[in-house]
Amino acid sequence: MDATERARCFRQLVRDVSWPSLIKSNVSTAINAADDWADSNATSFNTALPEPFKSTANASQKALLLAYICLRRAGIFNVSDGWE
C-alpha cells in the first residue's frame, strides 16, 4: 500500500477496533510493518499454495484468501457450515 492507503487503513482499523491506548498509539507503525512483511513474504506465501490455485488465482484472490485465514484466527470471521 502507499502512504495514503496505509493512513486510510489506520483510520478504519482504529474506528473498527477498540484498542487500549498503548496499542492504539503504535497501530500506524504496526500497519507499516505488516504491509512491508506482506510484500517481503508474498513469494513464500505463493510457494506454499497448492496447484492449480497457485497458478490460476490472481494476487487479489490470494490476498483475500490470506485475509480470510487471518480474520478467522482473530475470531472475527466466524465460519458457519452452510453447505448442508
Sequence and secondary structure as in RCSB ss.txt:
>XXXX:A:sequence
MDATERARCFRQLVRDVSWPSLIKSNVSTAINAADDWADSNATSFNTALPEPFKSTANASQKALLLAYICLRRAG
IFNVSDGWE
>XXXX:A:secstr
  HHHHHHHHHHHHHHS   HHHHTTHHHHHHHHHHHHHHHHHHHHHHS TTHHHHS HHHHHHHHHHHHHHHTT
 S       
